């Protein structure tokens, strides 16, 4: 796991990089030293057509033989590489049998040899792992930029004055003065709509992200325009332009063909268990101490149990404890750790400890996000980094195996309401708008039976989501309303903004696959994985996610719906595996998730902070949010009339980040 940076000359002939290319690369690398404090390097191609920078976090082969940027085949290929290819040992044996020789034990050298032998596309097809890398082909004068299938590792891009810049973090590109421009209105729109910024947008105008599962190939001197700011919609749309190309897709991964009916529950469970064991075993291979985040949920428990079964000594497990019982999973995690026999570590976090850090951390985020759990994830990463250098986690299980309660909510309520005639649905939606949020909050505090978790299944949240579903035209529209903070946040912005969000490619996909596909393509790389990368790498900790190994994602996505959700229970097949690994009574409890009590914070210790950030004079001065609309939202929120905590939180974090951005790179 590392940080990468680079420059590439787009000009014709022998036009090369700027004269101060080395200084620029050094500044880009220095800004990301937290991603790789063990080593760093700069490489510039002899004709000054390309230059790479690298920060190294040594995980495999800790010797100097792993130094990057790394060249191969008499300098024909040079790479700067971030991530891990977990099956590199198998690929190395295959390549060695064909005569390839290796001087290191790194996956980086195997990546170079694989691209040299098979070519880029075939090599990418063979890689299992998380990665973002740049390769310079000195023979063809081509630059290859590639990113892993699910988007675990980030890669930002921008072009200016005939030079393409790239880096693992937005902050690395912002060290280049001419790349510092204003905010991207479309990115603000998506942040306020969804709580995160969708690919390929970034928060800064003119800087973009290479989308997950895409590769960009550019030849020096190619006169075609370079398009990195949007998804190509078709081959025809791409004609005459250089644009990223997709090398992996969910389309066609459908296990509902007639012959699949013979592949029953027992065989699928056996296959799933084998896939997870194989993946966990491969991801435990490293030359430094490792552990696992153990929340006590389905996914992390499966990973921890599998790791301990594969280890001949106690595995390090890490859990964050909260002084708020509504958010604390530590008791369950502790019981599981004792049952598994792990070396368990707990970090107790008081509300004050998190809240006191939020004003500073909000401004220091590489990009703004409304996912408040990033602060606890950062503190948990600090805890783990004191003992280990690598941690495995359970992220990806909810997306791959249909674990989110919102799938149940959307499907179940849409099934009931879409048969109701339009006028009646409109009337019912209007009735739900009559009571104030203060009334719904009062109803929410009434005693009620059942096992619903007090945070995840609060009555006001369910009522307002039902209102949105009643107003929907189809299940995709219904899900859009369920996951959105604002259906259309345009009124909040000064000027026009908004984009068409990408949905899964397959028109024949069933309802559940459409919802899951949206989360895998959009939410996972834009929110969850971006959060994990920023939180862990800020502390120089490598996070690995076995459930995001692409064979497991493909297997889970292709399962029949009744093995994903059954009798109102999400992640059904994955839970059957869990019950084989640990006693059922230790893990049978309501789904919780890694959340934060932002409503309590914004009405309590963070009220003054958020109100001061979003006051009229500041918003008028900065000129991208409408002060009157924002003021109305704040007033409604504190009066319990309509604006939600999530909406206020998104506005506050955005503006905290912006104020830090305005102060420049040194901030």
N, C-alpha and C positions, 0 to 999 in steps of 0.2 A: 504494500500500500504506500502510495507516494503522492507527490504533487508534480505535475508536468506543465511545461510552458513552451511556447515556440513562436517562430515567425517564418513566413514564407513569401518570397517575392512573386507577385502575380504578373510582373511586367514581361514584355517581350524581349527577345535577344538576350543579352547578358546583364540586363538591368537587375541589380541585386538589392540587398537589404540596406537600410539606412546606415550611415557611417557609425552611429552610436549603438549599433545592434547589440554588442556585448553588454554595454551598460544597461540597455533596456531589458535584456534577458536576466541579468543579475538582479535588477529591481523586481521583476516579475517573480523570480524564484525566492528572493528574500521575503516577499510579502506572504509566502506560503510555507515558511520554515516549520510551522507547527505540523504540517502534513508529513514531513520527513526530516527529522532533526539529526539523523545518523550520518548523512553524507549529502553532498550536492555537486552538481556538475553543469558545465556549459559546453556546448559543441556548436561550431559554425562551419558550414560546408565551405570547402576551399574557394569556390567561386562566389561565395556570399549570396547564394540563392535561398538558403534555409538555415535556420538556427534553432537549437533545442536547449531547454533548461530542465533540470530535474532536482527534486528533493527526495531523498531516500529514507524510507522507514524499513530497516532491514528485518526481514521475516524469514526468508529462505536463502541459504548460503550467505552467512553474515560477513564473509570475507570481502576484500576489495575487488574480487572477480565479479561482483554484482554491481559495480559502479555503472552509473548511467549519466548521460546518454551512452548507449552501447552500439558498436558497429560490428558488422558480420560480413563474411565472404569478401575479404579484401576491400572492406569499406563500401561494398555495393549497397548494403542496407544499413541504416542507422535508425535507432528507435529511442524514444522516451516513453516509458510505460508506467501506468498506474493500475494497480489491481493484482489479481491472482488468476492464473489459469490452473485449476485444480487437477486436471488430468495431464499435466505437463510430463510427468514421469512416464506414463504410457506412450505419449507421443514421442518422447525422447528415445525410448527403446525402439519404436518403429522407425524413426529417422536414423538411429545408429545402425540398425540392421541394413540400411540402404547406403551406408558408408559415411554418414555425417559424423563429424567429431565435435566434441564440446569441451570447452576449457573451464566451465563453471557448472554449478548445480542449480542454477536459477531457471525459473520459468521464462524469464525475459529472453534468454538465449534460445530457448526452444521455440518461442514465438517467432523469432527472426528466422530460424531454420525452417519452420513450418511454412512461413510466407515465401521463403526462397524456393522451397521444393514444390509446394502445392499451389502457390499463388494466393492472393489475399482472400478471395471469396471462399475457396475450399478450406483454407486454414480457419477462417472464422466459423465455418460450419462445424469444424472438429473441436473448437475450443469449448470447454465447460468452465465457466467462471464469471468473474466480474472484472471489467477492465475499461479503460479508455487509453488509447495510445495513438502516437504519431510515428509513422515510418517514412523516411526519405529513401527513395530509390535513385541512387546516383546514376545508374545506367540509363534510365528512362526519364530522369529529371521530374519524377512524380512524387507528390506528397500524398500519403494515405492517412486519413483520420478515421478512427473507428471507436464505437462504443458498444458495451455489452447489451444483451437482448432485453433485459428488464430495466436497465438504467440505474444500476447500483452505483456506478462511478460517473461523475459529471464531466462535461467538457464544454467550455464557453468559447465562442468564436466571434471575431469581428474583422472587418476589412476597412482599411483607410489608406489613401494615397498609394495604392498599388501594392499594399502589404496585407497579408492575412495573419492575424494574431490569434493564438489559442491558449487556453490555460484551464487548470482544474477548478479554479475559483474565479468568480467575478472580480474580486479584489486584485487579482494578478493583472488583468487587462486594464484595470483602472489606474495602474501605475504609469500607463502610457498616456501622456497628457491629451493627445488628440482623440482618444477614445472616450474621454469623459464628456458626456453630453447630458441632456436633460432626461427626465423620466419617460418611459415608454407608456403612453396612455392605454394601449391595449393590455399591457401587463398589469397595470393598476386595475383595469376593469376585471380581469380574470382573478386577481387577488381578492378583490372585494366580492366577487361573485362566489368563488369556490374556497377562498381562504389560502390559496397558493397560486403560483404562476405556472401556467401550462407551457410545455415545450411546443415550439422552439423559442418562445419569447423569453426575454430576461427583463428585469426591472429597468435597465438602462437602455435608452434608445440607441439602436445600431449595434448592440451586442446580443447575440443569440446563443442558443444551446444546440449542439448536435443532438438530434432526437435519439432515444434509445433504439437499438437494433438497426442503426444506420451506419453507412460508411460513406465518406466523401473522398473522391480521388480527383486531384488537380495536377495538371501538367504545366510546368513553367512555360510561359509564352502562349498558352491557350487564350485566344482572344474572346472566347465566349464569355458573357457576363456570369458572374458567380452569384447564385441565389441561395442564401442560407437562412432567410427569415421566414419561410413558410413551408408547409408540407406540400410537395408536388402531388397534384391530384391524379395525374395520369402520365403515361409516356409522352403523349402529345403535348401536355402542359410543360414537360421538361425539355422539349425540343429547343435547341438553340441556346440552352443554358447549362451551366455546371451546377448540379444540385446534389444533396445527399440522396443515397439510394438505400432502400430497406433490404436487409438480407435475412430477416426472420419475421414471421407473422403468426398470429393466432388463427388466421383464416384456414379452414379445412380441418382443424383439430377437433373433430366431432365424433364422439364414440356412440352414435345412435344408429349406425348402419345395421342392417338385419343380422349380419354375422356376429355383431358385438353382443347380441342378446345371449349368446352361449357362454359369454365370459362373465361368470357370476360373481357374487359378493365375495366368496372365499378366495377366488383367484385374484380378484382386484386387491383385496386386503393384503394378500401375500406379496403381490407386485409392489404395492405401496411401501410395505415394510422393507422390502429388499432395496428399493430405490433410496429410501431415507437412510438406511444403514450404509449403503455404498457412498452416498453423498457426505454424510457426517464423517465417515472414516477418511475420505479424501480431504475434507476441510480441516481435520485435526492435524494434518501433516504440516508441520512448520518447525523451525529451529529455535523457537522462543517459547516461553510459558504462555499457556492459553487457558480460557475459561468460557463461561456461558452466562448470559443474562437469564435469570430465572424469575419470571413474574408470577408463576403459579398457574398461568393459563394453559390451554391445550397445547399450543404450538411450542412454547419454550420448554414445557415439561417433556414433550416428546424428544426434543433435541437434547435436553439435559440427561434424560434417562438413557438415550442411545449413546451419548458420549461416555457416560459412566460405565455402561456395559462394554464399551470398546477400550476402556482404559484400565491399566493395572495399578493405578493409584487414584486417590480421590481427586476429582475434577473441581476446580474453583468455580463456585456459583456466586452470583451477585444479585442482590435485590435492594431496591430502594424502599424504605419505610416512610410513611407519612403520619404526622400527628392527627390528621383528619381521618377518622375511621371509614368515611364514605369512599376514600381513595386508597386505603392501605390494603395491600395484598400480602404483606410480610408474614403474617401468621401462617397462611397456607403455604407460602414458599418455604418457610422454615421447616414445616412438617414434611414437605416433599424432599427437601435437602437431607433431612435426617433419615428418611426412608431410603433414599438413593445412596447415602453414605458419601456425600460430597463435602468439600472444604468450603463452608458457606460464609459469605461476607454480607453484612447489612450496612446500609447507609441510612441513618435516620435524618429525615429532612423536616424541619419545622416550617410552617407556613411563612414565618418571618424571613427565614433563610432564603427561600425562593423569591419571595416578593421583593426583598431588598436588592436582589441581583437583577431583576427584570428590567428596570429602566436602563441600566448600562448594557446588559446583554442584548436587549432589543435593538439598540443602535449598532452593535457590533456584528450582527448577523450578516452573512455574506449577501443574502437577499432577504427581504421581509417575508415572514410566513405567519399565518394566524394559528398555526398549530402550537398551542401553548405548552405541549408536552416536551418541546425541544429543550426547555430549561432544565427539567428534571433529567432528561436524557443526557444532557451535557454534564450535570453533576454526577450522574451514575457512571458515565464514562471516566470521569476523574477518579472515582472510587476504584474501578476496575484497573485503570492504568497503573495504580500503585503496586499491583500484584502481578499483572500479566501484560502482554503486548498485543494479544489477539483475543477476541471474544466472538463466540457464535451466538446467534439469536434466533428467535422464532418468527421474525417478520416474513410476510408473504403467505402465511397459511390462510388468513381471512380472504385474500384475493383469490388464491389458487383453489380453495376448497369451499368457497361461498360461506364465509363465517360471519359477515356483518349482519346485524339485526335489521339494517335498512333494506336488505334483500327481502326479508320476510314481510316487513312493513309495506314496502312498495307493491310487491306481488299480491299480498293478501288483500290490501285495501283496494288496489286497482281492480282486482277480480270482482270485488263486491260493488264498486261504484261505477264501473264503466258501462254497466247495463242500465243504469239510471238515466232517464231522459235528460237532455242538456238543461232545460229550464229548471228542473227539480234540483239538479246538481248545483246550478248557480244559486238557487235559493238556499240550499243547505250550506253552501260556502258562506253566504251572507250572514246566516244565523251564527256561524262559528266566529264571525268577526265582531259580533255585538258585545260579548263580555270582554272586559279589559284584561290585560295580562295580570293585573293585580288580583282580579277575580280567579283567574286560572291558577295563580300561585297559591291562593287560599285553598282552592280545591285540591291542589297537589299535596298540601300538608295534612289533608284528611287521612285518617287511618284506612288502609285497605289491605286485603289479604293478597297472597301470592308471593312469588319469589323475585319479582322484578327488582333489579338493582336501582337504588335510589337516584343514581346519577344518569345512567344510560336510558332509563325508561320513564322519565318524568312526564306526568300528564300534560303540562302545557306544551312540551316539545311534540308529543304525539298528536295533540289537537291541531297545532299549527301545521304540522306535516300533512295531516288529513285534509285540512283546508286546501293546501296546494294540490293534492291529488284530485280533489273534487273539481279543480279548475283545469285539469290536464286534458290533452287531446288523445294521448296514447301512453303506453307504459314508459317509453323513453322520456317523454315530456314529464311524466310523473316523477321519474327518478331524478331528472334534472332539478325539479323543484325541491325534492327531498334533500339533495346534497348541496344546494345553493344557499349561501348566506343571503344574497339578494337575487331575485329572479333576473333583474336587469339593473345593474348599479349605475347606469348612464347618468341619472339625475344627480348623482354625487360628484360627477366630474365636470370640470370646466372644459368645454370642447367635446368633440366627438370621439368615441372609442367603442370597441367591441369586436369580437371575432367569432367565426363559426367554429365551435368545438368539435373535435374529431370523435366519431363513434366507431365501434368495431366494423371491419370491412364486410363481414359476411351478412348478407341480407337474409339468409335462411336461418341464422342463429335464433334459437328460442329466446324467450323473454329473459330467463335467468342468465343465459350466456351474454346477452346484450349488456346487462347491468354489470356482470363480472368483467366482461371485456373492457368496458369503460374504465373500471377501476385499475385494471392491469395496464392499460395503455396510457391513462391520464393521471389518476390519483397516485398510483404507486411511484412512478418516477418524479412527478411534480411535487408531491407532498411527503409521503412516508419515507422514501429512500433519500430524498434530499435532506430531510431532517436528520436521519441517521448518519449520513455522511458528514454533515456539518458538525453535529454534536460529537461524534466519536473522533473525527480527525482534528478537531480543535484541541484535543488532549493527546494526540499522537497514538490513538488506539485504533487498531484495525478491526472492523466488524465484518463478520461473514454470516451469510444467511442461507443455510442449507435448503430451506423450503423454496428458495428462488432459483435453485439449480433448474435449468430450463427443461430437462426431462420430467422433473416433478411438476412444474407448472403446466406443461403440456398434458401430462397424465390427469392432473386435477381438473383442468379446464374441459377436457374431453369426457369426463365422467357423466353418466346419465344423471338427470336432475334428482332422482330419488335416492341417489347415493351421496348427494351433497346436502340436501335438506329433506328431512323425513319427519313427519308428525310434528311439525313446528320446531324441529331441532336442527340448527345449522351445523355445518362441518361434520356431517354424520359419519362418513367413512373414516375421517381422520380421528374422530373420537373413539371409534371401535379399536383402532390401533393403540390409542392412549390407554384404553382399559386393559390391553394385553401387557402394558409396560408398568403400570402403577395401579394400586387398589382404587376402585371406582369412587369409594367414599372420600378419598383425598382430593378429588378433582371435580366432583359434581357440585357446581355452584353457578349462580348467574354469571353471564358474561360481563366483564367489567371494562377492559380496555385501559389504555394508558392515557388518562385524561387529567384535567386540571380544573379546579373550582374558580373559573374566571369570573363568574357572576359575583361571587362573594368578594373576590379581590377588587373588582371594578366598583363595587358599592361600598367597599371598606378601605383597606390600606392603599389601594392604587387609584382611588377616586380623584384625589388632587392631581396626581401625575397625569392621568388621562384627560382630565378637564383642562389642565394647563396646556398640554400638547395640542389640544384641538380647539383652542380659543379662536375667536373670530380674527383677531389681529394677526396671529401666526398664519392661519389659513389664507387670509387675504394677501399677506406678504408672499407666500410661497406659490400661490396661484394655480394649483391643480385640483383642489377640492372646493366644492361650493359651500362657503361658510354657513349660509342659511339652512341648507339641507342637513349638514352635519350637526348644527346646533339643535335642529328639530329632533334628530335621532337621539342625541344625548339627553334631551329633555324627556322624550318619550321613554327611554330606557330607565331613567331614574324615577319616573312617575309610574312605571309599570304599565305603560300604555301600548307598547308595540315593538319598539326596537329591541333586538336581542343582545345578550352579552357577547355572542360571537361576532355580531356586526360591529359593536363598539370596539372590541378587541382588535379586529382587523384594521380599523381606522387608526387606533392608537399605535399599534406596532408599525404600521406603514409610516406614520409620521415620525416616530422615534428613529426609525432607520433613515428616513430622508434627512433629518436634521444632522445626523452623523455624516451622511454622504456629502452634504453641503460643506462640511468642514474640511473635506479633502482627504487624500490617502493617509496622511499622518494620523488622522483620528481613528 
